[in-house]
Amino acid sequence: MPHTPVYNLKEVFDDPQVQHMGMQIQIERKNKPTIRTVKFPLDYSDTNAPHPLPPPELGEHNGEFLKALGYDDKAMAELKEKGVI
C-alpha cells in the first residue's frame, strides 16, 4: 500500500524542496492576519496566474448567490433584517 508522511505547517515550510522551489507565498487580507501557505506546485508557461485570492469574508458573496437563485434586492433586505443573512 503506498504511503507518505503528512507534514504539519512548520514541516511544510522547512521542507528543502518547498524552499528550493520558492513555493511559500503569503496571501494578504484586509484587516486580518496574512495567510502563509504554499502555492500550487505547477507553473504553466502560457499563463500568468496571480497568487490565490484571500478566502471570502463571511457572507461576502451572499448577494451573488441569492440573485442567481432568483432573490431580488427587497427579498434579500428582508432576509438581512431577520438576521438570516
N, C-alpha and C positions, 0 to 999 in steps of 0.2 A: 504494500500500500504506500503510495507516495506521501511524503510528509515534508514539512518545512517548519522552522521556528517562526513564532509570531512575535514581532517586536512591539515593545511599548514605544511611546513617542521619543523618549530620550535615546533609545537604541536606534530608532529610525534616523534621527539627526546625526548620531555618532557613526553610522554605517559608512565605511570608506567609499563605497560605490555611490551612495547618495551625495557625499561630499565631492567626489571626483566629477560627477555629472552636473553638479550645481543645481540639484533638484529642490533644494529648500527655497520656499517662497513665503512671502508674508502678504496677507490679504487685509487691507486697511478697511476699517468700518467707522461710520460716523458715531462719535461719542461713545465708542465701545473699544475694548482692548483689541489689538491686532491679532489676527489668527495666523499662527505659524504652522505651516504644513508643507507637503511636498507636491510638486507639480506632476501632471500626467507624464508618464515615462517616455512617451513618443513625441518627437517633433517632426512635423511634416514640412518639407521644403516649400511647398506651394501655398502654405497658409501662414499668416502672421497672427495667430490666435493670442489674444491678450491673456494675462493671468485670469484665473476664475474670478467671477464677481463674488462679493460677500453674500452670505445667506440672507434671505429676505427677513425684514423685521416682522414681528407678529402682526398678522392682518394686512401687511403691505399690499398684497395683490387681491384682497377681497373684492374690490370693485370689478376688476377684470374678470374674475371667475363668475361672480354673480351676474354680470351683464351677459356673459356667454350662456348662462342658464336662463336668461330671459327677464331678470330683475331690472326694473327701471330705477332712476335716482330716488324717487319717492319711496319705493319699497325698501331700498337699501337704507334710507334715512330712518325709516320706521324700525328696521332691524337694529340699527345702531342705537336708537332711542331706548329700545327694550333691552339693550345690553347683549343681544345675540351675537353681534359682531363688534 
